Amino acid sequence: MAPKIVCVVGPTACGKTTLGVLLAKRFNGEVVSADSMQIYRGLTIGAAAPTEAEMDGVPHHMIAVADPEEQWSAARYAREAIPIVDDILNRGKLPILVGGTGLWIDAVVKGHGFAAGCAGGAVRKELEARLAAEGVEPLLEELRQVDPAAAERLHPADEKRILRALEVYRETGKTITAHNEETRAQPPRYDAVWIGLQFADREDMKRLIDRRVDRMVEAGLLDEVRSLLSRGLPRKATALQAIGYKEFLGVLEGAKTEAEALEEVKLRSRQYAKRQLTWLRRNPAVHWVFWEKERDFARALQVSTEILSAAGVS
């Protein structure tokens, strides 16, 4: 049988960090962060990385493990996180994945081998050079010849996945369509119990997100962006494209005022939360805990404990 793990998911600002810690303390667990921005060193305020006080003595993994210039994929995250999850299990503890990057959590739970290729590889660089010189259509036509199913499925504007599909075929001789079919047929690596947090009224979620962004700015988000730049981080680095960092980079460049950046971060954060919920609602295994006007963590812990106990987590 696949070992049991817990996944605490939900949109930004919904309280995943707090519930993850509460569950870890109740079930002798450790937290594995599944947040695509918390992996970067130096991204603390804007990434809402948990503080020592918020961790409350619970070990947290996969936080501040990457250089801000690096570009991580779901495959890279899974390769790094799976050994950590296995180590937690081997020590008799409960791994609790906590985060809002649904694709990354899915990658760990499924645990399948990922198709070859990496963003910095020679094949990818050659394809990117062709894209810049010729545009996407010749690449899409090449994909039609080797993997018509993928070419039909991908929109011409989805350049990243078109490059990825060609990269996989060139490096492995196998189409990404065939690879995906094979991995779907395999059982998941872990038996995950999913706990989801969201607000019953979306307006309450929006208000909480806005308050959180206000606190980030008050805590020094602009200074954090300035500090990253002062350490030599290129303006086009992946980390600086994240919500919050990109907008306040614009302030330092004189492209917008702090007030304009603040409102833009709030808007982008609300839009991101909507996309997170859309992704997570596709998963019928998620047990949803709905907040009312405010977040009631005592109730969420009680409900989550009942769900986990019924699923055989002890």
Beta strands, then each sheet from edge to edge (+ up, - down):
strand 1: 4-9
strand 2: 29-33
strand 3: 60-61
strand 4: 94-98
strand 5: 191-199
strand 6: 286-291
sheet 1: 3+ 2+ 4+ 1+ 5+ 6+
end
